[in-house]
Structures are given as C-alpha cells and as structure tokens.
Amino acid sequence: MSDITTPEDITKFMEHFYDQLLSNPVAAPVFAEIDMQAHMPRVVAFWEGIAFGDSQYRGSPFVPHVPLDLTSEHFTIWYETFCSCLDDLFEGPTAMMIKERAHSIAFIFTSKLGLPPPAI
C-alpha cells in the first residue's frame, strides 16, 4: 500500500469515504438535501489543500455545517469512517497527517457548534 501522492488519490479516497458514509443509517440523512455531485469537487479541493498545500478550495469549511442538525455522534461516525476508509487505501506520512487534521476538525467543529466533543 502506498501513501497519498496525487490529486487523483484524494478523489479516490473521497469517493470511497462518501460511499461508506452514505451507507451509514445515522450519517446518511445529513446528506439527504446535499447535492453530492456539486459537493464532491469542493471537498476534494479542500483535502487536496490539506495534503499538498495548494488548493482550489475557497471559503470556510465550517459555515456549510452550521445549518445542519449535527450531533457529536455524527462527528464520531464521520471521523471513524474517514480513518477506516483512509486505511483501506493508503498508508504513509501524508495519510497520517490527513487523519490528524480530520481529528482536529472534528473537535473544532463540535466546539464551534456548542456540542460535546466526539467520542474519538
């Protein structure tokens, strides 16, 4: 297994991740009203920026989450699914750094939303 080295790796990972997340009965309803075809390029650009330091992503990743009815459980599921999917496909320093950033994001978002920290 290799590390994440290309933008195509990020796309492959995000597609696998959302396939799994959307099959989770607790997480899937959050995405019911989200146009995943429009969402995917934005989320791929965001994680490309994390992985490679250069991104086409513009905006605040937090703001779109504010109107959603999210709980700490959602963030726990998100993070656990994220790491599991990453482990399915990649290993190495970039994959580990992305996991660490996802962990931070889960805690920052729950804090900003006034939720208890996720169980991760």
N, C-alpha and C positions, 0 to 999 in steps of 0.2 A: 504494500500500500504506500502511496506517495503523499506528499504534502500538497496543499493548495498552491498552485503556481500561476494560474491563468484566470482571466475573467470567465472563461468557459467553465472552469472548476466551480466558481461561485454560482453560476447559473445552474449547473448540475446539482449542487448542494441545495440551493433554494427550491428547486423543483421537487427533489426528494423530501425535503423538510415539509413543504406545504402539502404534498400528497399525504404524508403521515399526520400532520396536524389537522387537516380537514377530515380525517377519518376518526378523530377523537370526538366522542359524543359531547364532551364538556366544551372543548375548544371550537368545534365546527360552527356552532350557532353564532359566534362572534363575527364570523366571516360571511354570514348569510347575505348581508347587504353590500358587501365589498366586491367591486369589480376586480376579480383576481387577474384578469388579462391586463388591466391598467396598473394594478398594484405591483405585479411581478417586476417590471423594469425598474421601478423606484426602489424596491427592497434589494434587488440585485445591485443597483448602483450604490446603495448605502453600504452593503457589506463589501463591495469592491473597494470602497474608500477605506474601510477598516483594514482590509487585507493588504492593500497595495499603496495606500496613502494618497491616491489620486482618484477622484470620484466625479461623476456627473451628477451626483445627488445634490439637490438644493432644497433647503427648507429645514424644518425642525422635525426630527423623527418622533418627538413626544406629542406634539399638537394633535395629530390624527387619532391618537389613542384616547384623548380626553372624553369625547362623546360616547365612547363605547362603554358598555356595562361590564367592566372588567373587575375581577376579584384576584386576590393573591393566588388562588388555585389556578387561574388562567396563566399567571406568570410562572408558576411551578411547572405546569404542563408544557408551556412554551419552552422553558429552559431545558427541561429533561428531554423533550423531543428534539430540540435543537442539538444538544450534545450527542444524543444517540444517533441521529442522522449524520452528524459530522463524523462520528466514529465509524459509521458504516462505510464511509467513502475515503476518508483521509486520516493521515497522522503526520505529525511534524510540528515545527515551531509556529508556523502560520495558523494551523488548525488550533493549536493550543491557545494562541493569542486571541483568536476569534472567540473561543469558548470563554476566556477570561473577560473579554469585552461584553459578551452576552450576559454573563453573570452580573457584571456591574450595571448593565442596562436594566435588567430585571429589578434590581434593588432601587435604582434611581427612579424608575417609572412608578413602582409601588409607593415609594416615599412621596413623590410629587402628587400622586393620586390620593394620598391620605389613607393608603391601605396598609395592613400589616405586611411585614416582609414575607416574600415567598419562602416555602419550605424547601430550600435548596442549599 
